[in-house]
């Protein structure tokens, strides 16, 4: 999970940095990802805002989530793998996770549990036989890092 937390630092999102690490059955890292704009485009021309205006003026139309990036960058089969993510996946990422036959999702925060997409993601995981579990941070230094990642925008 610490590797997922460190991956999240690569995100330029000013409000929510998310990291994901995919590991095989032996807990060897397969791939990692973080939330960011589509690779190869001029980021200076895209908004990081999340206002109620049109989608074209918000980050949501352009950001690739950490889980999706980790899946896209994997060169190995992900069947039976585990995903360590700093934020519980949305329903779109849940579809990709299930389609790749990842068996487990371990997460730090579910701060969007009250959003409409969270129950959909949970149902996708349930129907796909994917287990989910949250991780509680017990190390003081890692706890400070987690607090920083989840509470303070960069």
Long-range contacts (C-beta under 8 A, 24 or more apart in sequence): 1-84, 1-86, 1-106, 1-108, 1-135, 2-142, 2-145, 3-29, 3-32, 3-84, 4-32, 4-66, 4-84, 4-85, 4-86, 4-108, 5-86, 5-108, 5-142, 5-145, 5-146, 5-149, 7-32, 7-33, 7-34, 7-66, 8-34, 8-35, 8-66, 8-86, 8-149, 9-34, 10-34, 10-36, 11-35, 11-36, 11-66, 12-36, 12-37, 12-43, 12-48, 13-48, 13-59, 13-63, 14-48, 14-153, 14-154, 15-48, 15-50, 15-153, 16-87, 16-153, 17-86, 17-149, 17-154, 18-65, 18-66, 18-85, 18-86, 18-87, 19-66, 19-85, 19-86, 20-65, 20-66, 20-67, 20-69, 20-70, 20-83, 20-84, 20-85, 20-86, 21-70, 21-83, 21-84, 22-70, 22-71, 22-74, 22-78, 22-81, 22-82, 22-83, 22-84, 22-102, 23-81, 23-82, 23-84, 24-76, 24-80, 24-81, 25-80, 25-81, 27-82, 30-74, 30-76, 30-78, 30-81, 31-70, 31-71, 31-73, 31-74, 31-75, 31-76, 32-70, 32-73, 33-64, 33-65, 33-66, 33-67, 33-68, 33-69, 33-70, 33-71, 33-72, 33-73, 34-66, 34-69, 35-63, 35-64, 35-65, 35-66, 35-69, 36-63, 36-64, 36-69, 37-62, 37-63, 37-64, 38-62, 38-64, 39-64, 65-89, 65-90, 65-92, 65-93, 67-93, 67-96, 67-97, 68-92, 68-93, 68-96, 71-96, 71-97, 71-100, 78-102, 82-106, 86-149, 86-150, 87-111, 87-112, 88-112, 88-113, 88-118, 88-121, 88-132, 89-121, 90-117, 90-118, 90-121, 91-117, 91-118, 91-120, 91-121, 91-124, 92-117, 93-121, 94-120, 94-121, 94-122, 94-124, 94-125, 95-124, 97-125, 97-130, 98-124, 98-125, 98-127, 98-128, 98-130, 102-130, 103-129, 103-130, 103-131, 104-130, 104-131, 104-132, 104-133, 105-130, 105-131, 105-132, 105-133, 106-132, 106-133, 106-134, 106-135, 107-132, 107-133, 107-134, 107-135, 108-134, 108-135, 108-137, 108-146, 108-150, 109-150, 110-134, 111-150
